[in-house]
């Protein structure tokens, strides 16, 4: 998927109303154990659910995180890194050092296993809480979160915390599913997402509940304009988003003031 032919770019308006819930629809301990359970088929389900488009979407994040102000990023933090695919992509795109953080110990174990097998350098993975990042203010040139923000207990606090560890001029990127508003595509997409995905996810992972949670969590997540407002209220500037996947996914971008 090329950025020029299959995306839309929108700039945040200052007049957008703030929308839906404050945070994830499940308690943090329940989210953690859910992700611990689905590690063995996690990467496969990501590819199947998106028909393989998660790969170019993550590569787009990686390219925008790996270089800031025309220079390779010295250090990038990938929050909710899961099994590490985005972190690996950012390093491959040219960032000098990448740290992946996740609160699921099983996800971090899988990311570390990938790292050991790959022999790649400039990467490390740590277990930690996105709501209280174990890093100093201004430590990173970019922070990224891909398909993880809607699982955090307080969206605004999470964005503020990820912004805190950015240096001035650093870039925040959030790749996330967003409630589909298209009048024609909405019905077939909901049928697929709410009925097909849980069945396939249950068969492949043995955990249908996790893939039933997924569409419910997306439905409760703020629409793209509302997330842009949350980012601006966290002190991010030049906030905009790129629509992907026919409006089912958005990549939000902001700059630390």
Buried (B, 14 or more C-beta within 10 A) or exposed (E): BEBEEBBEEBEBEEEBEEBEBEBBBBEBEEBBBBBBBBBBBBBEBBEBBBEEBBBBBBBBBBBBBBBBEEEBBBBBBBBBBBBBBBBBBBBBBBBBBBBBBBBBEBBBBBBBEBBEEEEBEBBBBBBBBBBEBEBEEEBBBBBBBBBBBBBBBBBBBBBBBBBBBBBEEBBBBBBBBBBBEEEEEBEEBEEEBBEEBBEBBBEBBEBBBBBBBBBEBBBBBBBBBBBBBBBBEBBBEEBBBBBBBEBBBBBBBBBBE
